Amino acid sequence: MNVPADLRYTDSHEWVRRESDGTLTVGITDHAQAALGDLVYVELPAVGKSLAARAPAAVVESVKAASDVYAPVAGEVVAVNDALTGAPEQVNTDAYAAWLFRLRPTDAAAVDALLDATQYAATAGAE
């Protein structure tokens, strides 16, 4: 299982990367994309939308199932990866390069409460 050490994670299989401008880049983990199988559709949130922590933010659909992607922390959507709407399989190719959306967090310190790589690997491996 690929779990980069420089990211933070949620128990619902989102990864979070802090950007230099204070925003957070969010995607689904390698574990999540492997469990879903080949992605065929991605529904991204609207730029400008305010999200509560753990609120549904996006949807990823595979040939097996549709799954919600949750906001890891509260914040405002400031960008989406439009390239995924025409090529959702990019998430299967590299889950950590194929980000879904970027958030400007309401509370930047909230990211510190998310799982680190070791904690996430233990959680994901226990499923």
N, C-alpha and C positions, 0 to 999 in steps of 0.2 A: 504494500500500500504506500503510495506516494504522499507524504505529509511534510511539506516544506517547513523548516524550523522558524523561518522569519515571518510567518503568518499567524493570525489568531483564528479560532474556529468556534462554531456553535455546535451544540449537540444535535441540531437538525441539519447538519452537514453543509453549512455555508462556510466559506473562508473569507477572511478580511485582511486587506493590506492597507497600512497607513501610507498616505502619499505626502510628499513634502509640502503641499499646499494646505494640509489639514483635512483633506477629504479622505474618504475610505472607499476602496475598491472592493466590490463584493462579487463572489461567484459561488459555484457549487464545487464540492471537493471531488477529487479523483474517485474516492470511495462511492460517493453518490452517483456520479455518472456511470460507473461500472455496474452498480446495482440497478440503475434505470435501463441500461442498454442503449441502443442507438437512438439518439434524440432526433425528433422529426419536426419539432415546433418549439419556439420560445416566445412567451409573451412578457414583454418588459414593462416596467412602470413608466408613467409619464414624468418627464422632467418637470420639476417644480412641486411634485407631490410630496406631502409631509407624511412620514411613516412613523408609527409607534414601534418601539422595540418589540420584536417577535411577531409583528403584524405581517400578513402575507404581502409580498412586494412584487413577485413575478411568478410565472408558471413555466415549467419545463415539461414537455411531453415526449414520451418515447413510444416505441411500438408496444411496450408493456403497460405503461401507466402514465398518468399526469401527476405531477407533484408541485406543491407550492414551494416557493423560495421565500424565506422570511428575512425581514430586516434584522440584522444582528443587533443594532442599537437604534434609538430614535434619531431621526434626522430628515433632511430634505434631499430628494433625488436631484442631483446636479448634472448627471450625464447617464446615457445608456449606450450599450454596445450594439448599435444598429446593424452591424455586420452579421450578427447572429440570427436576425430574422430571416435572412436568405440562406444562411448556412449554419443551422443549429448544431450540425455534426462537429463543428470546431470545438465544442465543449468535450466531446468524446476524444478528440485528437489530443488536446492539452487543456485540461480543466483549469489549470492555473494561469494560462495565457488568455483564455476565452472568458473574460470577466463579463458580468451581466449589467451591473449598474454601479454608479458612484454616489455616495451620500456625503452631505456635509452634516456631521453629527451634532445633535443638540448639546451633548456632553461628551467631549473627546475622551475623558477619563473612563467612560463606560466600556471602552474597548479593552481596558485592562482586566475587566471582569470575565472576558471571554476565555475559552480554553486555549492553552498553548499547545504546541504540536504533540508533546508527550501525553498530555491529558486527552487530546482528541484521538490519538492513535489507540489509547487504552479503551476509550468509549466506543469507537468505531469497530475495533477488533472484537469487542464483546457482543456484537450483534449477531 
